[in-house]
Amino acid sequence: MFQRHRRLRTSSTLRDLVRETQLSVDDLIAPIFVKEAIEGKEEVSSMPGVFQHSLASLEEEIEHILSLGIKAVILFGIPSEKDELGSQAWSDEGIVQQAIAQIKRQAPHLIVIADTCLCEFTSHGHCGLLDGSLVDNDASLQILGKVALSQVKAGADIIAPSNAMDGFVAYIRQVLDEAGFQAIPIMSYSIKFASSYYGPFRDAGESAPAFGDRKTYQMDPANRMEALREAQSDQEEGADFLMVKPALAYLDILRELRQRSSLPLVAYNVSGEYAMIKAAGQNGWIDEKAVVLETLLGMKRAGADLIISYFAKDVASYLQD
């Protein structure tokens, strides 16, 4: 006697009834790039369909996101002026701070997540302050605390530190708590690999390092146990969400983290993953919609509760249809 597993696949309705993993618009976080000194919006050449927005075009983008039922966005900013310290990252009039305030006036119930890093704001393109050619971990924490506090004061609902400094969750948690913002969650980029999949993002965020690379502070893609130690540290330091970035090549890490942690898990479907699917779809080599849905469903199946994706608006539209 053998098992007849196909009995549960005989119709689309029956397959729906026994489906184990669901993808919902509530799972999606849409990234937004806001840039000073532009009018309207400018498409990112390596990410078709993704735009850098001015504050003027941001309003229309938010209306579109709301119409799709997406409940959260994550903001990245490109200032018109950069310096060694990345001082525009914590300016009250910085582009991210202005964008946060504008969005919260327009859509008070939309969750605004602020990416907390310096790479888009420093003249050298690294994620912290430099000591010679090296990134100074502890000096960077002091600046990142100022950035997080300024973002919260502007109206951010969640702080998402992506800088990969040791101790960043503990330091930012302390800064926010001491300022009276104990209720603000931290979405930690807890497992962030030094990945080759980030190339198109550096076009969108204009954040490529002027020299060297980020391998001294982002994680070695070969390391599994180290990744889990990083996540455990962030959880112990007070993180409210844990993230795996990138997602597609690291689903094993995401799955193992799901088995170890009960915190909400975020998968970042990064720019390189987006660009590959877009290019193949535009060339007619794949069914873009089917591949996108299968890819994000795989992230959910591996354990993600939320997915940051440049496909967020497309997927929300697919789900409406």
Long-range contacts (C-beta under 8 A, 24 or more apart in sequence): 20-301, 21-297, 21-300, 21-301, 22-300, 23-293, 23-296, 23-297, 23-300, 23-315, 23-319, 24-319, 25-68, 25-69, 25-70, 25-71, 25-315, 25-316, 25-319, 25-320, 26-71, 27-296, 27-300, 27-304, 27-305, 27-306, 27-307, 28-70, 28-71, 28-72, 28-306, 28-307, 28-309, 28-312, 28-315, 28-316, 29-70, 29-72, 29-73, 29-74, 29-113, 29-266, 29-306, 29-307, 29-308, 29-309, 29-312, 30-65, 30-70, 30-72, 30-73, 30-74, 30-309, 30-312, 30-313, 31-73, 31-74, 31-76, 31-308, 31-309, 31-310, 31-312, 32-58, 32-61, 32-73, 32-74, 32-75, 32-76, 32-99, 33-76, 33-77, 33-78, 33-204, 33-205, 34-58, 34-75, 34-76, 34-77, 34-78, 34-95, 34-96, 34-98, 34-99, 35-77, 35-78, 35-95, 36-77, 36-78, 36-79, 36-80, 36-95, 37-80, 44-200, 44-203, 44-204, 45-203, 46-199, 46-200, 46-203, 46-204, 46-271, 46-275, 47-200, 47-203, 47-204, 47-271, 47-274, 47-275, 47-278, 47-310, 48-278, 48-282, 49-278, 49-310, 49-314, 50-204, 50-274, 50-310, 52-78, 52-204, 55-95, 55-98, 55-99, 55-102, 58-99, 58-102, 58-103, 59-102, 59-106, 62-103, 62-106, 62-107, 62-110, 63-106, 64-313, 65-110, 65-313, 66-107, 66-110, 68-313, 68-316, 68-317, 68-320, 69-316, 69-320, 70-312, 70-313, 70-316, 71-110, 71-111, 72-110, 72-111, 72-112, 72-113, 72-158, 72-306, 73-103, 73-110, 73-111, 73-112, 73-113, 74-113, 74-114, 74-115, 74-160, 74-308, 75-99, 75-100, 75-103, 75-112, 75-113, 75-114, 75-115, 75-156, 76-115, 76-120, 76-204, 76-205, 77-120, 77-121, 78-120, 78-205, 78-206, 79-120, 79-121, 82-121, 82-122, 82-123, 83-122, 83-123, 84-122, 84-123, 84-124, 84-129, 84-130, 85-122, 85-129, 85-143, 86-118, 86-121, 86-122, 86-143, 86-147, 87-121, 88-121, 89-117, 89-118, 89-120, 89-121, 89-143, 89-147, 89-150, 90-143, 90-146, 90-147, 90-149, 90-150, 91-150, 92-150, 92-153, 92-154, 94-150, 96-151, 96-154, 97-150, 97-151, 97-153, 97-154, 98-154, 100-151, 100-154, 100-155, 100-156, 101-154, 101-155, 103-155, 104-155, 111-157, 111-158, 112-155, 112-156, 112-157, 112-158, 113-156, 113-157, 113-158, 113-159, 113-160, 113-187, 114-148, 114-151, 114-152, 114-154, 114-156, 114-158, 114-159, 114-160, 115-160, 115-162, 116-144, 116-147, 116-148, 116-151, 116-159, 116-160, 116-161, 116-162, 116-163, 116-172, 117-144, 117-147, 117-161, 117-162, 117-163, 118-143, 118-144, 118-147, 118-163, 119-163, 119-205, 119-207, 119-209, 120-205, 120-206, 120-207, 123-210, 124-209, 124-210, 124-211, 125-207, 125-208, 125-209, 125-210, 126-209, 126-212, 126-214, 127-162, 127-163, 127-164, 127-165, 127-214, 127-217, 128-163, 128-165, 128-217, 133-211, 133-212, 134-216, 135-165, 135-216, 135-217, 137-165, 137-166, 137-167, 137-217, 138-167, 140-165, 141-165, 141-167, 141-168, 141-171, 142-171, 144-168, 144-171, 144-172, 145-171, 145-172, 145-174, 145-175, 146-175, 148-172, 148-175, 148-176, 149-175, 149-176, 149-179, 149-181, 152-176, 152-179, 152-181, 152-184, 156-184, 157-184, 157-185, 158-184, 158-185, 158-186, 158-187, 158-240, 158-241, 159-184, 159-185, 159-186, 159-187, 160-186, 160-187, 160-188, 160-189, 160-243, 161-186, 161-188, 161-189, 162-189, 162-192, 162-245, 163-189, 163-217, 164-189, 164-192, 164-214, 164-217, 164-218, 164-219, 165-217, 167-237, 169-233, 169-234, 169-237, 169-238, 169-239, 170-237, 170-238, 173-237, 173-238, 185-240, 185-241, 186-238, 186-239, 186-240, 186-241, 187-239, 187-240, 187-241, 187-243, 187-266, 188-234, 188-239, 188-241, 188-242, 188-243, 189-243, 189-245, 189-268, 190-230, 190-231, 190-233, 190-234, 190-235, 190-239, 190-242, 190-243, 190-244, 191-219, 191-227, 191-228, 191-230, 191-231, 191-242, 191-243, 191-244, 191-245, 191-250, 191-253, 191-257, 192-218, 192-219, 192-243, 192-245, 193-218, 193-219, 193-220, 193-221, 193-227, 193-245, 193-246, 193-250, 194-218, 194-219, 194-220, 194-221, 195-221, 195-245, 195-246, 195-249, 195-270, 195-272, 196-272, 197-246, 197-248, 197-249, 197-270, 197-271, 197-272, 197-273, 198-246, 198-270, 198-271, 198-272, 199-271, 199-272, 199-275, 200-271, 200-272, 200-274, 200-275, 201-270, 201-271, 201-272, 204-271, 221-249, 221-250, 224-252, 224-253, 224-256, 227-253, 227-257, 228-253, 228-256, 228-257, 228-260, 231-257, 231-260, 231-261, 232-260, 232-261, 235-261, 235-263, 239-263, 240-264, 241-265, 241-266, 241-306, 242-266, 243-267, 243-268, 243-308, 244-268, 244-304, 245-270, 246-270, 246-272, 246-273, 247-273, 247-299, 247-304, 247-307, 248-273, 248-295, 248-298, 248-299, 251-298, 251-299, 251-302, 254-299, 254-302, 254-303, 254-304, 255-302, 255-303, 257-303, 258-302, 258-303, 259-303, 264-305, 264-306, 265-303, 265-304, 265-305, 265-306, 266-304, 266-305, 266-306, 266-307, 266-308, 267-299, 267-302, 267-304, 267-306, 267-307, 267-308, 268-307, 268-308, 268-309, 269-295, 269-296, 269-299, 269-307, 269-308, 269-309, 269-310, 269-311, 271-310, 274-309, 274-310, 274-311, 277-311, 289-314, 289-318, 292-318, 293-318
